[in-house]
Amino acid sequence: MSFKSRFSGLALFLAISVGSVRAQTAATLARAERLFDQEDFYNALPLFEELIYKSDDVTNSNLKAGMCNLFLSRPEVALMQIKLARTPQNDVQPFFIFWLGRAFHLNMKIDSALICYRKYLVLASPQDEYRKGVEDLIAQVHRTESHFLGEKSPYDIINLGENVNTRYTEHSPLVSSDGKMLIFTSRRPVQANEISEADGEYPSKLFISNLQPDGKWGKAQPLFPAISMKNQFSSVQWLNNEKLILHSSADGGQLWQADREGTELRDPVKFNPGVSGKYFQPDGNFNRAMDKVLFINNTIFDGTYDMFMVEKRTEAKWNKPWKLPSFLNSKGDEIAPIWLEDGKTIVFSSKGLNGLGEYDLYRTTYDAETKTFTDPINLDYPINTPGSETHYCEIDKGKKMFISSARANGLGGTDIYMIIPHEEKGF
């Protein structure tokens, strides 16, 4: 074979190889973009990171990987990746400037966030889809500033760590009144063949962790692992430190109780307090006297979750439920209301009141005689952040608090945090 023939054969081989690599890159990118559009950020992220590693489609993939990490509540990594997507062309693109600002915002770099948001308003057309949202985000930054700048935090805020939290979503912490048993919900997988849901996370399950002698929380384990996955429970609340109230969606909604025995809970049995179990999905909560229930319902009028109350009329009958007033039920979602021990203070999460971020925690006080509520009070930074804070729980009259939060330095998704006021540590 002549040199020319050999060279032609090599050139053809190289052309086929390059074409094959390009085809693989195009297929990976197409799959990543499809998953991204479906909001399956868990499975889109590694594909974008593969493209970055191979130096393919680097600018777009860094931006999309950063956006995935923002949606997965990993803002530190997200900011680094979005910065790597910065080019002279992107620096005048409203879409890029918005997401760079959002990454700064969620990392509490509020001066840089404001610069980006204001630059976006200059660059974007009046019809741009993000314009109204950016105006709201600027207002959130200013509300955060009043609590953040130059002030020492009045709390220690502690991530419960890898024994409790994972890269998936953890939420709804319920701590027994003695502070030794934690029940929470996680969307992590527990079986090798478990199938993820549309967003890349797994079906919700209850987990249990016990406080160890060294003050750390033990490795969380599935609660009631022997019970079929099809009969999963959601947690409601503790009663008297000895009974965990649960909800099952079966048969239109049913309440259950699991008795505590040392560091374990017995298998649940049906619990009948005389009020319909339908009020406890997705969120319901008894007051201490068990004659009032706060609950959440997705109303047909505006499609959002709102807070309702149902009260006991006699020993055997309950009144009709009624919707809480509009200054508590915003145009956004309200979720996870909880009665505190005094029987009149309520803490809940809202996405529509004038808060610091996505969901914020608020408190209000109920007067049973007049059936009126006080104006909602934001629990403020650093309990609330530009991310989401939900599912408040406290023990010992607020000497320790637990929340679900999506904030910087977390493991991913929402994590469970413990909050201790400084005066409780003798500061």
Residue, then its C-alpha position, 0 to 999 in steps of 0.5 A: m500500500s502506498f503512503k498516499s493510500r495509507f494517509s487517506g485511510l488514516a484521514l478517513f479513520l480520524a474523520i470518522s472518529v471526530g464525527s463519532v465524538r461530535a455525535q456523542t457530544a450532541a447526544t449528551l447535550a440533547r439529553a441534558e437539555r431535555l432533562f433540564d427542561q423537564e426540571d429533573f436537575y439531579n440527572a441533568l447536572p452530571l451530564f452537563e458536568e461531563l460535557i465540561y470535563k470533556s471541554d465540550d459546550v463549556t460556556n453553556s454547560n457551566l451556566k446550566a450546571g450552575m442553574c441546576n445546583l441553584f435549583l438543588s440548593r447548592p448555591e456555593v458551587a452554583l456561583m463558581q460554575i456560573k462565573l465560569a460561564r462569564t464571557p463578554q457576550n454573556d455580560v450583556q445578556p439579560f438571562f445570564i445576568f439574572w442567574l448570576g445575580r440569583a447565585f450572588h443573592l442565594n450566597m448572601k452576597i447582596d451588594s453583587a446581587l443588587i448590581c446584577y439585578r439592576k443591570y438586568l433591568v437596564l438590559a432587559s426589554p419591558q416584556d422580559e419574563y423575569r422583569k417582575g420577578v427581579e423587582d421583587l428580588i430587589a425588594q427582598v434584598h433590601r429587606t434582608e439588608s436591614h437585618f444583616l448588615g453589620e449585626k452579630s447573629p443572635y443565634d447559632i444555626i447548626n446543620l444536623g450533618e450527614n447523619v441526618n441530611t443528604r444531597y436530597t430533600e429533608h424536611s418536617p423535623l419533629v423533635s420529642s419534647d425531651g429533645k432526644m428523638l427526631i422524626f423527619t421526612s426525606r426524599r432519599p432512596v433506600q432500596a437499590n431498585e427504587i425508581s425516582e420521581a419526575d424531578g429526580e428525587y425519590p418518594s417521601k419516607l419517614f426517618i428516625s434519629n436519636l440524640q447520642p450521649d456526645g450530643k450528636w444525632g445518630k445515623a438516621q434509619p427508615l421508620f417502620p421499614a417493614i411496612s410496605m412502601k405503598n403504605q407510607f405515612s407522613s408525620v403530624q406531631w408529637l403528643n405528650n412526648e410519648k405518642l407520634i401522630l401520623h397520617s395516611s392518605a388511604d381511605g380518604g385520610q386516616l390518622w394513626q399513632a405510634d407509641r414511643e418505647g425508649t429509642e424506638l417507636r412501635d408499629p402504628v395503630k389507628f387513632n380517632p380524635g373525632v376529626s376527619g383525617k382529610y384535614f391532615q394532608p398535606d399539613g395539619n396540626f392540633n393545638r395542645a388542648m386538641d380542640k382546634v386544628l390548623f390545616i392546609n388546603n389547595t383552594i379552587f379559587d386561586g390554585t394556591y395552598d391556604m390556611f384553614m381552621v376547624e374547631k371543636r363544638t362539643e365533645a363529639k362534634w366539630n364545626k365547619p372549617w373556615k379560612l384564615p383572613s387574607f392578611l395571613n393567606s397571601k396570593g402565594d402558598e402558605i404551608a406547615p402551620i404549627w401551634l406552639e405550646d401556649g395554645k395561641t401562637i402559630v408559626f407557618s411558612s409563606k411564599g407570598l408575604n413580603g419576606l426575604g426569599e422563597y418561603d419564610l417563617y412567620r408567627t401570628t397569635y390567635d384570640a379564641e374569644t374574638k376569633t382574630f389574629t395578629d398581623p404576621i411577623n417575619l422571624d427575620y434573618p438569620i432564621n429566614t434567608p433568600g432560600s426557603e425556610t419551612h416546617y418550624c419545630e421548637i422544644d423547651k419554649g424555644k430554647k431549641m428550634f428546628i427548621s427545614s432550610a435551603r441555604a448556603n453551606g447545606l448538603g443539597g435540597t433542603d436540610i434540617y437545622m437546629i437553632i439555639p439562641h445565644e442566651e441559651k449558651g450563656f453568650 
